[in-house]
């Protein structure tokens, strides 16, 4: 069976979409293949790596990617924007070619201010919200989550 490709898109591909890609890879049954990209890639935020490692997820093979890498190259089954800026500015080609388009608006933890501990707490909060949303979505897709 061919895996359905899921592309998570945000602005910088530094936090939210990276988290979503990694978390989906952790839970996805053999039906899904996770990818992520950004409209203006910024590199993976160091706190993204830290909070995912806390959850037992490595970003060793991950890199920040531009959405242009996926234009007309990958057949996307599920196109999921994870921030309002990406939702408003995503290439319309994805909206027309993806079988399903979803919008999950998560706060940008990289934009947070405060002490190191406060910023880390915001990254954890967003990680946990994304984790919950992906588990919920997978259950609706009939994919058992362990």
N, C-alpha and C positions, 0 to 999 in steps of 0.2 A: 504494500500500500504506500502511495506517495504521501509524504508529510505535507500538511497545510502550512504555508509560510505565514508567519505573523510578524509584521513590522511595527515597532513602537517608534513614534516620532515626537521629539520635543525640539526646543530651540537649540541648545548647545550640545546635546548628546553627552552630557557630563554627569548627570545624576538620575533624573526620573526615568528616562528611556533605558539607560544602562541597567538600572535596578529592575525594571520590568522585564527586559530581555533575560537577565540572569535568573530572576525568580521563575519565569516561565520555563526556562531550561531545567531548573531544579525539579519542578513539579510535573511538567508536561508528559503525558503519555506518549506513545510512539506516533501520535497523529499530528503533532505540531513541531515546527522548527522556528525558533525565535531569532529575531534580528532587531537591531535598533539603529537609529540615525538621527541627525540633527539638521536643522536648516542652516545653522552656522556653528559647526563643531568647535568645541573649546578644549577638548581633552577631558579625560576622566578626572573628576574632582577627587582629591585624596580622601575626603570623608565618605565618599561613595564606596570606595574600596574598604575602608575601615568598617562601616556598618554592615556591608555584605559579608565580610570575613567573620564578623561576630555571629552571623546567621549561618556560617558554614559554607558560604558561597565564594568561590575564587573568581576574580576577574583577570586572571593571568593571561588569557588569550584574547581579551577584549581590547578594543581601541575605539576612539571616538571617530565616527564616520559621518560623511555627508550624505544627505538624502539623494544627491545626484548619483551616488554609486548604485542605487537601486532603480533608478528610472529606466524603464524598458529592459531591464536585465533580469529581474526576478518576478515571477508570477506570485503576487501577494494575495493570499486568501483573506486575511484579516489585517486591516490597516487601522491602527489605534493611535490616535494623538493623545498625548498625556499632559498637554498644557494649552491654554487658550491661544497663545501666540502662534503655536504650530497649527492649531486647528484653523485659525483665520488665514494663515499664510502658506499652508501646505500646497504642493503642486497638485493641481486639479486632476492630473493624469492618474494619480493614485486613487482619488475618489471615484473616478470613472472605471478604473480597471480592477480595483479590489472587489472581491465578492461581498465583503462586509466592511463597513466603516463604523468605528466606534470612537467616542470622545470621552476620555476619562481625565478630568481636570484635577491635577495634583499641584499643590503649592510647590514652588521652587525652593528647595532647601539651600541651594547655593546662594540664594539672594538674602538669606538670613543674616542678621547681625547679632551682636552680643558676645558673651564670653565663649571660649572654646567649648565649654561644657554645654552651653545653651545651643550653640550651632550643631554640635554632635547630637543633642537631643532632638533637634528639628529633623536631621537626616534620619534618625531612627524612627521618628513618627511617620515620615513619608514612606520609608521602607516598609513599615508595618501596614500602612494603608494600601500600598501597592500589593503587598503579599496577600492581604485579605481580598482585594478586588480580583486578583488573578485566580485565587482558589475558588471564589464564587463563580467566576466566568468559566473555569474548567469544569466545574460541577454541571453547569448549564449545558456544556458541550458533551456531557456524558463521559468525561475523562476522570477517572478516579484519582483523587489527590491523597497521597500518603503522608 
